[in-house]
Amino acid sequence: MIARIWRGYTTHANAELYAAALQAEILPGIMKVPGYKGSYLLKRLYDEEVEFVTVMLWDSLKALREFAGPDYEQAIVPVERRQFLSRYEGRSAHYEVLMQPMIGHHSSASE
């Protein structure tokens, strides 16, 4: 599995608008893309700005390339979303996922 990680920064005033636009844009369409496994949207507050981190999970680098194109590290930031950002990374970072949580699995002392 591959994790695609990207960071964007906005003002406190634009943070909720940006988060709403990102969630409305990404979730409905990308869930239908072959090889897509899910996303995390992370937010961290700073004194003057708010950092957003997106972590998108993909079955493979091949699936990711089919979605993002040959220059798959290039960040995909639509013009309408850029209005909310004060700055953002131009490239996404990609990591092989070596371990992940087992959601829904609860171990107990009796197992």
TORDREN-897527 format. One record per residue (C-alpha): x, y, z; residue in one letter. Coordinates in Angstrom, 3 decimals, decimal comma. Last residue first. Layout:
! TORDREN-897527
PT        xx        yy        zz  migu
PT         X         Y         Z     a
...
! end
This chain:
! TORDREN-897527
PT        xx        yy        zz  migu
PT    -7,501   -14,506    23,472     e
PT    -8,652   -14,089    27,088     s
PT    -6,645   -10,905    27,671     a
PT    -8,575    -9,160    24,925     s
PT    -7,852    -8,093    21,417     s
PT   -10,147    -5,734    19,618     h
PT   -10,203    -5,647    15,835     h
PT   -12,460    -2,953    14,361     g
PT    -9,629    -1,042    12,720     i
PT    -6,406    -3,047    12,491     m
PT    -3,944    -0,199    12,489     p
PT    -1,358     0,006     9,718     q
PT     2,206    -1,147     9,197     m
PT     4,699    -1,004     6,337     l
PT     2,924     1,598     4,203     v
PT     5,222     2,519     1,310     e
PT     5,604     6,268     1,264     y
PT     4,861     8,964    -1,287     h
PT     5,490    12,686    -0,898     a
PT     3,353    15,206    -2,778     s
PT     4,938    18,060    -4,675     r
PT     4,018    21,746    -4,956     g
PT     3,618    22,112    -1,216     e
PT     1,133    24,779    -0,207     y
PT     0,837    28,456     0,670     r
PT    -1,792    30,981     1,828     s
PT    -4,547    28,603     0,791     l
PT    -8,259    29,447     0,534     f
PT    -8,132    30,756    -3,043     q
PT    -6,148    27,646    -4,017     r
PT    -9,288    25,490    -3,754     r
PT   -10,965    27,001    -6,838     e
PT    -7,714    26,641    -8,799     v
PT    -7,534    22,879    -8,203     p
PT    -4,561    21,622    -6,198     v
PT    -3,136    18,336    -7,517     i
PT     0,426    18,154    -6,213     a
PT     2,997    16,817    -8,688     q
PT     4,427    13,530    -7,356     e
PT     2,448    11,554    -9,968     y
PT     4,350    13,080   -12,898     d
PT     3,192    10,163   -15,080     p
PT    -0,476    10,713   -14,242     g
PT    -2,295    11,217   -10,943     a
PT    -4,930     8,455   -11,135     f
PT    -3,062     5,856   -13,215     e
PT     0,099     6,756   -11,303     r
PT    -1,652     6,029    -7,990     l
PT    -2,858     2,642    -9,206     a
PT     0,683     1,752   -10,334     k
PT     2,135     2,965    -7,027     l
PT    -0,078     0,410    -5,346     s
PT    -3,277    -0,152    -3,389     d
PT    -3,557     3,554    -2,607     w
PT    -3,985     5,521     0,619     l
PT    -4,411     9,288     0,655     m
PT    -2,940    11,274     3,526     v
PT    -3,914    14,931     3,420     t
PT    -2,224    17,366     5,771     v
PT    -3,750    20,715     6,649     f
PT    -1,780    23,391     8,491     e
PT    -3,575    26,361    10,047     v
PT    -2,012    29,794    10,270     e
PT    -0,844    32,647    12,483     e
PT    -0,334    31,040    15,892     d
PT    -0,426    27,448    14,628     y
PT    -3,318    25,009    14,513     l
PT    -2,928    21,492    13,106     r
PT    -5,437    19,737    10,834     k
PT    -5,391    16,207     9,398     l
PT    -7,500    14,813     6,561     l
PT    -7,110    11,037     6,329     y
PT    -7,965     9,193     3,171     s
PT    -9,221     5,882     1,797     g
PT    -8,229     2,816    -0,265     k
PT    -8,038     4,116    -3,859     y
PT    -6,959     1,352    -6,264     g
PT    -9,664     2,015    -8,857     p
PT   -11,156     5,528    -8,508     v
PT   -14,781     5,511    -7,295     k
PT   -13,960     6,807    -3,812     m
PT   -12,178     9,695    -5,510     i
PT   -15,336    11,430    -6,627     g
PT   -17,479    11,835    -3,518     p
PT   -14,638    12,206    -1,004     l
PT   -12,328    14,684    -2,664     i
PT   -14,423    17,712    -3,561     e
PT   -16,867    17,985    -0,643     a
PT   -14,114    17,173     1,862     q
PT   -11,710    19,699     0,342     l
PT   -14,321    22,448     0,132     a
PT   -15,396    21,888     3,758     a
PT   -11,794    21,876     4,990     a
PT   -11,006    25,062     3,041     y
PT   -14,054    26,887     4,347     l
PT   -13,249    25,787     7,905     e
PT    -9,655    27,007     7,656     a
PT   -10,286    30,320     5,865     n
PT   -10,434    32,624     8,919     a
PT    -7,641    30,692    10,682     h
PT    -5,443    31,390     7,669     t
PT    -4,337    28,636     5,319     t
PT    -1,571    26,100     4,842     y
PT    -1,317    23,061     2,581     g
PT     0,519    19,785     3,068     r
PT     0,598    16,574     0,981     w
PT     1,055    12,880     1,728     i
PT     0,394     9,997    -0,678     r
PT     0,456     6,705     1,249     a
PT     1,177     3,546    -0,778     i
PT     0,000     0,000     0,000     m
! end
